[in-house]
Amino acid sequence: MAPVASASIGQVHRATLHNGVRVAVKVRRPGVRTDIDDDFWLLNKFARIVARLSSRVRAYDPVAILNEFAVLLCAETNFTTEAHNLGAVRGTFATSDAVTIPQVMTDMSGDSLLVMDWIEGIPLSDWERLEAVGADRAGLARAILQAYAVMIFQSDLFHADPHPGNIIALKGGRLGLIDFGEVGSVTPAERSALLRMVSAVLGRDGDALAEAVLSVSRTTRAVDRADFGAHLTALLHPLTEASLKDVRLGEVLGRLLHLLRSSGIVLPSDLAILIKTMIECEATTDELDPTLSMLNPRGGACILRTHSGADGT
């Protein structure tokens, strides 16, 4: 049977149970865990050798970075973990009519097999079908931002892979979220740090942004606080004359991450995943409605306005 979706870790098949219920069956590819373990063993050896030979590389602590990535990838290949994540995020939207999360058949699932509800709809990656049914793209974009606002600010977990293939357009303008192999967690401290960063962006305040970033980050080399603040002020300068609706938060955060890497500043991994998710979320909603942004209160879709204290100017 040909899979309906296929990736390096597994395949998804469509099936029907004996009771007539249609399900999605996700199967892990044989040997994937062994291949990953072997690859990480070699990468770990290489990282240790390079770190010994170069003080500049050693300052980035490549072994620690590699280990963080290994933990994330191993979790993505463990379908028991994915089933738990599905259940947790499904609970967040238990009373919502706007978002549908698949229910896992736990008695049929395990470490290498995941059986869950089949969500009937149109993936946002299928533009031709969306056009054919006259989908409300602007409404879908607003619904995505609202869903992510709920996950980021009202839950401990959020779907961390919001590319168009993982978001399903359902009847009535509802959304379906699938593929919970990549999930991020957020703590109150990380929310606070994120909001302080966004508030600094809104205020075009490079010094405040520097303070917010450095308060939660570690550095791999000496950082000149004044020089770093000046670089952030320059990064925010193009926004000086921009109205709130024209500020693309994802683009700003993307440039911020680039500057942090070049400055030897490392964000906590959970916060980095959160920011990466917001960047991807904006990229997806831009394809649906480029006039909408995370900071644009039009239609009540702003992902951060009610939490960041933005005044809408």
C-alpha positions as CSV (number, residue, x, y, z in Angstrom):
1,M,0.0,0.0,0.0
2,A,1.4,3.4,-1.0
3,P,1.8,5.9,1.9
4,V,-0.1,9.1,1.9
5,A,2.9,10.8,3.4
6,S,6.6,9.8,3.7
7,A,9.6,11.2,5.4
8,S,13.0,10.1,6.6
9,I,11.7,8.8,9.9
10,G,8.5,7.2,9.0
11,Q,5.5,6.8,6.7
12,V,1.8,7.5,7.1
13,H,-0.8,5.2,5.7
14,R,-4.6,5.6,5.5
15,A,-6.6,2.6,6.9
16,T,-10.1,1.6,8.0
17,L,-10.6,-0.3,11.3
18,H,-13.1,-3.2,11.5
19,N,-15.7,-0.9,13.0
20,G,-15.5,1.4,10.0
21,V,-13.5,4.2,11.6
22,R,-10.9,5.7,9.2
23,V,-7.5,6.2,10.8
24,A,-4.0,7.4,10.0
25,V,-1.3,4.8,10.7
26,K,2.2,6.2,11.2
27,V,5.0,3.6,11.0
28,R,8.6,4.2,11.9
29,R,11.1,3.1,9.3
30,P,13.1,-0.1,10.3
31,G,16.6,0.7,11.5
32,V,16.1,4.4,11.9
33,R,17.0,4.4,15.6
34,T,20.2,2.4,15.0
35,D,21.2,4.7,12.1
36,I,20.6,7.8,14.3
37,D,22.6,6.3,17.2
38,D,25.5,5.5,14.9
39,D,25.5,8.9,13.3
40,F,25.4,10.7,16.6
41,W,28.3,8.5,17.9
42,L,30.4,9.7,14.9
43,L,29.3,13.3,15.2
44,N,30.1,13.3,18.9
45,K,33.6,12.0,18.3
46,F,34.1,14.6,15.6
47,A,32.8,17.5,17.8
48,R,35.1,16.5,20.6
49,I,38.2,16.4,18.3
50,V,37.3,19.8,16.7
51,A,36.7,21.4,20.1
52,R,40.1,20.2,21.3
53,L,41.8,21.7,18.2
54,S,40.1,25.0,18.1
55,S,39.4,27.3,21.1
56,R,37.0,29.3,19.0
57,V,34.9,26.2,18.2
58,R,35.2,25.0,21.8
59,A,33.7,28.3,23.0
60,Y,30.4,27.3,21.3
61,D,30.4,23.9,23.3
62,P,29.6,21.8,20.2
63,V,29.1,18.7,22.2
64,A,26.4,20.2,24.3
65,I,24.6,21.6,21.2
66,L,24.9,18.1,19.5
67,N,23.5,16.5,22.6
68,E,20.5,18.8,22.7
69,F,19.8,18.0,19.1
70,A,20.1,14.3,19.8
71,V,17.5,14.5,22.5
72,L,15.1,16.3,20.2
73,L,15.6,13.9,17.4
74,C,15.2,10.8,19.6
75,A,12.0,12.2,20.9
76,E,10.8,12.7,17.3
77,T,11.4,9.0,16.6
78,N,9.6,7.8,19.7
79,F,5.9,7.5,18.8
80,T,4.9,7.0,22.5
81,T,6.3,10.5,23.1
82,E,4.4,11.8,20.1
83,A,1.2,10.2,21.4
84,H,1.6,11.9,24.7
85,N,2.2,15.3,23.0
86,L,-0.9,14.7,20.9
87,G,-3.0,14.1,24.0
88,A,-1.6,17.1,25.8
89,V,-2.3,19.6,23.0
90,R,-5.6,17.9,22.2
91,G,-6.6,18.7,25.9
92,T,-5.7,22.3,25.3
93,F,-8.4,22.5,22.6
94,A,-10.9,20.2,24.3
95,T,-13.6,22.9,24.4
96,S,-12.6,24.5,21.1
97,D,-14.7,24.3,18.0
98,A,-11.9,26.0,15.9
99,V,-9.1,23.4,16.2
100,T,-9.1,19.7,15.8
101,I,-6.3,17.4,17.0
102,P,-6.2,13.7,16.1
103,Q,-7.1,11.3,18.9
104,V,-4.6,8.4,19.4
105,M,-5.8,4.8,19.6
106,T,-3.5,4.0,22.5
107,D,-4.3,0.3,22.6
108,M,-3.0,0.0,19.0
109,S,-0.1,2.3,19.3
110,G,3.5,1.9,20.6
111,D,7.1,3.1,20.3
112,S,7.2,2.5,16.5
113,L,3.5,2.6,15.5
114,L,1.0,5.4,16.0
115,V,-2.7,4.9,15.1
116,M,-4.9,8.0,15.3
117,D,-8.0,9.6,13.8
118,W,-7.9,10.4,10.2
119,I,-8.6,14.2,9.8
120,E,-10.5,14.8,6.5
121,G,-9.7,18.1,5.0
122,I,-7.3,19.9,2.7
123,P,-3.6,20.5,3.7
124,L,-2.6,24.1,3.3
125,S,0.1,23.0,1.0
126,D,-2.5,22.0,-1.6
127,W,-3.2,25.4,-3.1
128,E,-5.1,24.1,-6.0
129,R,-7.7,22.3,-3.9
130,L,-8.0,25.3,-1.6
131,E,-8.7,27.5,-4.6
132,A,-11.2,25.0,-6.0
133,V,-13.3,25.0,-2.8
134,G,-13.0,28.8,-2.4
135,A,-11.3,28.5,1.0
136,D,-11.2,31.7,3.1
137,R,-7.4,32.2,3.2
138,A,-7.5,35.3,5.4
139,G,-9.8,33.5,7.8
140,L,-7.5,30.5,7.9
141,A,-4.5,32.8,8.6
142,R,-6.3,34.4,11.5
143,A,-7.3,31.0,12.9
144,I,-3.7,29.8,12.8
145,L,-2.4,32.9,14.7
146,Q,-5.2,32.5,17.3
147,A,-4.4,28.7,17.7
148,Y,-0.7,29.4,18.3
149,A,-1.5,32.2,20.7
150,V,-3.5,29.7,22.8
151,M,-0.8,27.1,22.7
152,I,2.0,29.5,23.5
153,F,0.3,31.6,26.2
154,Q,-2.2,29.1,27.7
155,S,-0.5,25.8,27.5
156,D,2.8,24.1,28.4
157,L,3.2,22.6,24.9
158,F,2.9,23.8,21.4
159,H,3.0,22.3,17.9
160,A,6.5,23.3,16.7
161,D,6.3,22.5,13.0
162,P,3.7,24.8,11.5
163,H,4.5,24.3,7.8
164,P,1.5,24.2,5.4
165,G,1.6,20.4,5.1
166,N,0.9,20.0,8.8
167,I,-2.1,22.2,8.9
168,I,-5.4,21.0,7.5
169,A,-8.3,23.3,6.4
170,L,-11.6,21.8,7.6
171,K,-15.1,22.7,6.9
172,G,-16.4,25.9,8.5
173,G,-13.0,27.5,8.6
174,R,-11.7,25.2,11.2
175,L,-8.1,23.9,11.5
176,G,-6.6,20.5,11.9
177,L,-3.1,20.1,13.3
178,I,-1.2,17.0,12.5
179,D,2.4,15.5,13.0
180,F,3.4,16.2,16.6
181,G,6.8,14.7,16.3
182,E,8.2,18.2,16.9
183,V,6.7,19.8,19.9
184,G,8.1,22.7,22.0
185,S,7.6,23.4,25.7
186,V,7.3,26.9,27.2
187,T,7.7,28.0,30.8
188,P,6.4,31.2,32.4
189,A,10.0,32.5,32.5
190,E,10.4,31.9,28.8
191,R,7.1,33.6,28.0
192,S,8.2,36.6,30.0
193,A,11.5,36.7,28.1
194,L,9.7,36.5,24.8
195,L,7.3,39.2,25.7
196,R,10.1,41.5,26.9
197,M,11.8,40.9,23.5
198,V,8.6,41.7,21.6
199,S,8.0,44.8,23.7
200,A,11.5,46.0,22.9
201,V,10.8,45.4,19.2
202,L,7.6,47.3,19.4
203,G,9.4,50.2,21.1
204,R,12.3,50.0,18.7
205,D,14.5,49.9,21.8
206,G,17.8,48.1,21.1
207,D,19.1,48.5,24.7
208,A,15.9,46.9,26.1
209,L,16.1,44.1,23.6
210,A,19.8,43.5,24.5
211,E,18.8,43.4,28.2
212,A,16.0,40.9,27.5
213,V,18.2,38.6,25.5
214,L,21.2,38.6,27.8
215,S,19.0,38.0,30.8
216,V,18.2,34.5,29.6
217,S,21.2,33.6,27.4
218,R,24.6,32.2,27.8
219,T,27.6,33.6,26.0
220,T,30.4,31.6,24.3
221,R,32.8,34.6,24.4
222,A,33.0,38.0,25.9
223,V,30.2,40.3,24.8
224,D,30.5,44.1,24.8
225,R,27.1,45.1,26.2
226,A,27.2,48.6,24.6
227,D,28.3,47.2,21.2
228,F,25.7,44.5,21.2
229,G,23.0,47.1,22.1
230,A,24.2,49.3,19.2
231,H,23.9,46.3,16.8
232,L,20.4,45.7,18.0
233,T,19.5,49.4,17.6
234,A,20.7,49.2,14.0
235,L,18.7,46.0,13.5
236,L,15.5,47.8,14.7
237,H,16.2,51.0,12.8
238,P,14.3,50.1,9.7
239,L,11.2,49.7,11.8
240,T,11.3,53.3,13.1
241,E,8.9,54.7,10.6
242,A,6.9,51.5,10.1
243,S,3.4,51.2,11.4
244,L,2.5,48.2,13.5
245,K,0.7,46.4,10.8
246,D,3.8,46.5,8.6
247,V,6.2,45.0,11.1
248,R,6.9,41.4,10.2
249,L,7.8,40.0,13.6
250,G,9.1,36.7,12.1
251,E,11.6,38.6,9.9
252,V,12.8,40.6,12.9
253,L,13.2,37.5,15.0
254,G,15.1,35.7,12.2
255,R,17.6,38.6,11.9
256,L,17.9,38.6,15.7
257,L,18.8,34.9,15.7
258,H,21.4,35.5,13.0
259,L,22.9,38.3,15.1
260,L,23.0,36.2,18.2
261,R,24.9,33.4,16.5
262,S,27.5,35.8,15.1
263,S,27.8,37.4,18.5
264,G,28.4,34.2,20.4
265,I,25.1,34.4,22.3
266,V,23.1,31.2,22.8
267,L,19.4,31.2,23.8
268,P,17.9,28.4,25.9
269,S,16.9,25.7,23.6
270,D,13.2,25.8,24.5
271,L,13.1,29.6,23.8
272,A,15.0,29.1,20.5
273,I,12.5,26.5,19.4
274,L,9.6,28.8,20.4
275,I,11.1,31.7,18.3
276,K,11.8,29.3,15.4
277,T,8.1,28.2,15.5
278,M,6.9,31.8,15.5
279,I,9.1,32.5,12.4
280,E,7.6,29.5,10.6
281,C,4.1,30.4,11.7
282,E,4.4,33.8,10.2
283,A,5.8,32.3,6.9
284,T,2.8,30.0,6.7
285,T,0.2,32.8,7.4
286,D,2.0,35.1,4.9
287,E,1.2,32.7,2.1
288,L,-2.4,32.8,3.1
289,D,-2.8,36.5,3.8
290,P,0.3,38.7,3.5
291,T,-1.6,41.7,4.9
292,L,-1.9,40.0,8.3
293,S,0.9,39.9,10.8
294,M,1.5,38.6,14.4
295,L,1.4,42.2,15.6
296,N,-1.6,43.3,13.5
297,P,-4.8,43.5,15.6
298,R,-7.0,43.3,12.5
299,G,-9.7,40.8,13.1
300,G,-8.5,40.0,16.6
301,A,-5.8,37.7,15.1
302,C,-2.7,39.3,16.7
303,I,-0.7,36.5,18.3
304,L,0.9,38.8,20.9
305,R,-1.0,42.0,21.3
306,T,-3.1,41.1,24.3
307,H,0.0,39.7,26.1
308,S,2.7,42.2,25.1
309,G,0.8,45.4,25.9
310,A,1.1,46.7,22.3
311,D,-1.1,49.7,21.8
312,G,-1.8,49.2,18.1
313,T,-0.1,52.3,16.9
